Amino acid sequence: MVNSRKKKGLKISLSLTILINLIGIYSFAQNRIPEYFEYEMLKITDSVYVFTRPMPFRVVQGNVTVIINKKDVIVVDGGGSPDAAKIIIKKIKKITSNPVRYLIITHWHGDHAFGNQEFVKEYPGIEIISSRFTRDYFVSPGLQYPVTFSQDKGFKEALDRLDNLIKEVEINKESGYEKVLENLNQKRNHDFYAIRGQYKKTIITMPTCVFEDRMTIYRGGREISLLSLGFGDTQGDVFVHLPKEKILITGDAVVNPVPYGFSSEPLEWIQTLKKASDLDADVIVPGHGKVQYNKQYLIKLIESLEAIQVKVKEAIDNGVKSEEIIDKIDLRNIETEFTQQDPVLQFYFRLYFSKPLVTTLYDKLKSSALKQ
C-alpha cells in the first residue's frame, strides 16, 4: 500500500515537473521573442549603419546593412524573421524619415530573407533585388523548410537531430564540453520554439528585380555596386560594394568568427573571395559576426581554404578513403586561428566549417583526379 502511494506520488511529481517545464518553454517562446531578434546598431559612417547580432550560432539572423541616401534608403538583407525585420524597421525610422526604396538580398538563405514581407508591408513601393539564381531558388522546394519546421512532424525530427548531437557531445566529453552542452540545450529547450513561432508567421516574399553580373544604383554622389563574382556560399551570392566609402558587404561568403563551409563549390569559392579581396574596401561587413575594418580576416579565410585544399589533395594522393578523411586531416592550427580554443567556437568550427568543407573538397578533388 505504501509502495503504491509512493509510486503514485512519484508519477504526480514527474507529471507536474514536465508540465511546469512545458509551461516555462511556452512562456519563454511567447514572451521573450523580441530578445531573440534584437540587433545591435553600429554606425559605420554618417549614412551607413550595420545591424548585427551576437554570436555564436543560436537563433541565427544575418547582418543587415542600412544605407541612407538624401531621399531614400537602401537595405542589404532583410533579417531572418518577421519580428527581426519589424525591429530593424523601427530602428531605421529612428535614424531617418526617408523611405526604404530598395532591399538587396545577398543570397537565398532564410536568415537573410525571411523578414522581406515586413519591408513590403511597411514600404509598398519597395523593390527587392537579387541575382537571378536567388530569385529562382525562392520558389524551389529547398526554401520550404519554414513550413516543415512549423509542422509537428518536422519540428520533432529537428529536435531529434539536435538530441542526437547533444548525446554525441555528452559521450565524447571533449575539453569544455559543458559549455557546448549549455549552448545546445538552450537552443533545444528555448531557441527552437522561438524560431518555430517565427516560421509560422513567415511568408516567402520574392525579389522583384534581378540582374546577371553587375548592377549599379546611383543616389546623388553615391554609387552602390551589386556584383556577382562567382560561386561563394551559394551560386547566387551578391556582393555589395560602396566604392566611395570603401565598404564591402559580403553575405555568407564571409562569416566570422567561424566561417561557414557549406559551399558546394569550394574551389570556386576561393577564386570568388580573391576577386572580392581585390576590391577597394577598408570596411567589410560579413554575413554574420563583427564588422571588419581591414582585409586581414578575409585574407586569413582565403589562405585557410587554400591550405585545407592542399591537405585534402595530399590525403587523396596517399589513398585516404572518403569515410576516413575527416579523421585524417589535421586542422588544429587553422582551427585555433579562428576559435582561439574557445570550446563553443571549436564545436561550431567543426560542425559548420571543417566537416562539410573537407567532405565536399574530397569529392570535388577526387572526381577531378579520376577525370585526368
N, C-alpha and C positions, 0 to 999 in steps of 0.2 A: 504493500500500500504506500509506504514511504517512498520507495523507489519510483513508483508510478507517479506520485506527486512531484518528485524531483524532476523526472523526465518531462512532465507536463510543464512545470515551471521553466525548465531549460528551453523548451520549444517556444514558449511565450516570449522569453527573454531574447532568443535569437530572432524571432519574428519582429519584435519591437526594434531590435538593433538594425535589421535590414530595412524596416520601414523608415526609421529615422535617417539612415544613410541615403535612402532614395529621396526622401523629402529634402535633405540637405543638398543633394546633387541637383534636384529640380529647382530649388530656390536659388542655388548658385548660378545655374544656367539662365534663369529668368531675370534675376535681379542684378547680376553683375556683368551682363554682356557688354555695356559700354567700356568697361576697363579692358576687355579683351581687344577692342578695336580702337583704342585711344592711340593717337600718334604724337610724337614729339615733333615740334616745328623748329626747323633750322633755317636761319636766314643766310643765304649764300651771297647775294648782292641785294641792293635796294629793291630789286624787282624779281628776284628768283628765290624761291623757298623750296625746301625739301621736307616732306613729312615722312618720318621714319619710325619704325617700331624696334624695341629692344630685342636682341637675340639672346639665347639661341632657340629656334625651332620648336615652338609650341603651337599657338594659333598663328600660323604663318600668313602674313599680309605683306605684299610688295611695297617698296618705297614709292612715294608719289611726289612728282616734281610740279611746281606751280610757277608759271612764267607770266608775269603781269605786264601787259603792254599798255599803251596810252588809252586805248578804247576797249580792250577786251583781255581775256585771259586764255592761256593755253595750258592744259594739264597733261602730264605724261603719266599714264596708268591710272586707273580709276578706283583703286582699292580692291581688296579681295572679298568684300561682303557688302550688303546693303547698308548695315549700320556703320561700317567703316567709311563708306562714301558720304553718308549723312554728316558724320563728324568732320570730315575733310571739307565738305561744302560750307559748313558753319564757320570753320576756321578761315576759309578763303574770304567769306563775307566780312570777317572782322578786319582783314587787311586791305580789302579793295571792294568798291561797289561795282566794278566792271564785271560784265557777264562772261561766263566761260564760253568761248566760241568753238574751240577745238579740243577734243580729247584724243590723245595719241596712245595707242595700245602697243607696247613693245613686243608682245608675243601672246599666245593663246591661253596661257595658264590662268586658271580661275582666280588665284590670289592676286592677280594684277587686273582682272577684268570683271569680276562679279559685282563690282559697285557701279558698273556702267549705267544700270537702269535708273539710279538715283540722279545722275547727272542729266539724263534725258528728261526726267520729271521736272527738275529744277530749272533747266535751260532747254526749252523745247526746240530751239533752232540749232542746237549743237550738232557739229559734225564729228563722228567718231572715225578716226583714221587708223589704218593698219596696213600691213603687207597683204597682198592677195592671198598668200598661203594661210595667214592667220584668219582672215575672214572665212575662207573655205572650211577651215577646221572648226569654226564656231558651230557649224551645222552637222558636224560628224558625231558618231556615237561616242568618240573619245571625250567629248565635253559634256556628257550627260551624267557625270558622277554626282552632281548635287541631288539629282532625283534618286539615284541608287542609295546614296548615303542617308537620305531623308526617310527612306522606307525601312521598316523594321528588319527585314532580312539583310539588306545591305549594311545597315548600321551594326547589326550583330556580327556580321562577317568582319567588319572593320575592327570591332572590339576584340574579336577572337584573334585576329592577326597581331594586334597590339599586345594581347595577353601572352601570345607565344614569344614575342620579342622580350617581354618582361621576364618570362620564365628563363629564357636564354641568358639574360643578364644575371639573374639570380644564381643560375648554375655555374656560370663561368667565374663570377666573383673577381673580376679584374680590379686592379687598383682604382679606388674611387668609385666603385660600382654603386655605393649607397646614393651618391649624388645623381647618378644616371637614373636609378630607380625612382628617386624623388621626382625627377623631371618627367619620366614616363608615366608614373602613377597620377601625377597632376593632370597630364594630358588625357589619361584614360578615364579618370573619375570626374573631371570637370570640363576640360577643354573640348572634348569631343561633343559634349552636349551643347555647348555654345555654338560650335561650328554647325551642328545639325540644325539648330534653330535658325541660323542664317541661311543655310541651304534651302530650307523650306520657303524662305522669302525670295530666293534668287530667281530672276527671270533672265535667261540668256539674251543679251542685248547686242545686236550685230553692229559691226562697223558699217558706216555709210559711205566711206570713201577709201579706195585702195590705191596703192602705187606699186611699181615693179622694182626699180633700182634706187631711185632717188626722187625726193620731193622737197621743195623749198617753200617755206612760208615767210613772207616779208611783213613785218609790222613796224612801220616807221623806219628807224635806222637799225632795226634788229633783224637778223637773219636766223631762221630756225631750219636746220637741215635734217631731213629724215633719210637715213641711209640703210640700205640692205647690203651688208658687207660680206655675206655668206652665211653658211650654216653655223650657228652658235649653240645656244642651249636648245633652240628649235630651228626648224627650217625657215621659219618666217620672222626671225629676230630683226627688230628695228633698233638702230642706234640713233639717238637724237643729239645733234651737235649744235652748240651755240658758239660759232667761231669768234665773235667779238668778245664775248665773256670768257671764252676758252673753257667751256663746260661741256662734258660728255656724259650722256645718260645711256647706260648700257643694257638695261633689263637684266635678265638672269644669266646672260653670257658672262657677267662678273658678279659674284656674290661673296660677301665676307661676313664674319671672319673665316668661315669654312665654305669653299665653293661647292656648287652642285656639279656632279659628274654624270648627269643623266643624258648628255648629248648622244644621239645615235650616230653622229659623225664626228668623233673626237679628233680625227686627223684634220678635218676641215676647220673644226673649231679653233685649233691652234692658229691656222692661217687667218681666220677671221679676227682673232684677237690681235694679231700682228698688224693688220690693217687699222684696227681701232687705235693701237698704240702710236701709229704714225700721224694721227690727227692732232692738231694743235689744241691741247687741253691741259689745264692746270688743275681742274676740279673734275673728279669722276664720281658720278652718282651710280652706285651699283643697284642691282635689282632688290637686294636685301642688305642690311647692315650699314655700317658707318660710311659717310661721305669721305672720299679720299682726296687729299689736297696735293697729290703728286701721282706719278705713274708707278711708284715702287711696287704697290700691291699687284697691279696689272702685269708688270714685268715678272714678278715672282710667280704669278699664276702661269704665264706662258712658259717660263723656264721649268716649272714643275711638271707641266704637261709634257714637255719635250723629254725631260728626264725619265718620266714614267713610261713614255713610249719606248725609249731605249731599253729599259729594264724588261718590258714585256717582250720586245723583239728578241733580246738575248735569251729569255726563257724559252721562247718558241724554238730558237735555233738549237737549244740544249735539250729539246724533246719533252719539255714540260707539257702535260696534258691540261685540257681546259678545266677539269674539276680540281686540279692542283694549283692553278695559277694564283689564286688569292693568297694561299699559304706560302708560296714560293717567292713572291715578290716582297722585298724588304723596303718599306716606305717610311720607316721610323723617322729618319732625318727630315723628310718632307713633311710628315705629319706634325712633328714638333714645331716646324717653321710656322705652320698655320694655327696650331692649337695651344702652343706654349705649355703642353702637358696638362691642360685643363681636362678632367675626365669626361665631362659632358661634351665638350668640343671634340675630344678624341672619338667618342662614340659616334657623333654625327659625321665626323670626317670619314669614318669607315663606312657608315651606313649610306650617306648621301653623296660621297665623292669617290673614295678609292675603290670600293667594291664594284659599283656599277661601271666606273670608268675602266678599270682593269679588265673586267669581263668583256666589255664592248671592244676595247682595244685589241684584246686577244683574238676575238672573232674577225675583226677587220684585217689585222696583220696576218693572221693565219690564212684567211681567204686570199689575200694578196699574194702570199708566198706560194700557194697552190697554183695560182694562175700563171706564175712565172716559169 
